[in-house]
Amino acid sequence: MIHPTAIISEKSSLGKNVEIGPYCIIGDNVHIGDGCKLHSHVVIEGHSTIGKNNTFFPFSAIGLKTQDLKYKGGPTYLKIGDNNIFRENTTIHSSTFEDTVTSIGNDNYFLAYSHVAHECKVHNNVIFSNNATIAGHVEVFDHVIISGFGGIHQFCKIGAHSIIGGCTKIVKDIPPFTMADGNPAAIRGINTVGLERRGFAIGDIKALRMAYRKLFLKKDQNLAVLLKQFTDHEAAENPHVQELLSFISTTERGVTR
């Protein structure tokens, strides 16, 4: 299962049924779980812990040194869960500091040329389309789709079940359940199609639409005031709307409107 041209450090460890193709390089301190497959020319370096059944396509570079200029040496870390797919030329960087980690959850799909920078946290069932990139310290929650050439500024949070349009520039947090598009980005509505595909009830989607109309269409009014006023609306009792309100009320960078 290991091609003779592959270079694998004796300090690394491989699980069961791991397949490593031609010209792959596995560095020291790399731990690869059961059932992973590396196509040709894959590089995995650093203190990288890889879970089970992950697939790496040619020229993906995983766990390499951060591009952050604050890096001063020493071991840094990357942790990847299970059942992820990394297509051609994907880059996932290690953290900058010894007490931090870049982390990838489970069942994510990274299309060609996508990039995850230092200290990012990508949760589960996320899709990075071609050339989608996130800067350092970005957190991407479950079931997010980042379309092609989407670029996300460092320290932003992308709420669950949201979708980012192609070529979109993100500089503030994106609330969950929404659609963001444009340069700079604006919230265009609730991600109705995505929510329907994931089995959200009609009543939940209607409640989220009501919250969107009350909070995002009145752009000339202060969001904090609108948020306080909306807590008395009947739709505010919906658990998904409560998640939306909590996200907005705890943002540090501010939310895109």
Secondary structure, 3 states (H helix, E strand, C coil): CECCCCEECCCCEECCCCEECCCCEECCCCEECCCCEECCCCEECCEEEECCCCEECCCCEEEECCCCCCCCCCCCEEEECCCCEECCCCEEECCCCCCCEEEECCCCEECCCCEECCCCEECCCCEECCCCEECCCCEECCCCEECCCCEECCCCEECCCCEECCCCEECCEECCCEEEECCCCEEEEECHHHHHHCCCCHHHHHHHHHHHHHHHCCCCCCHHHHHHHHCCCHHHHCHHHHHHHHHHHCCCCCECC
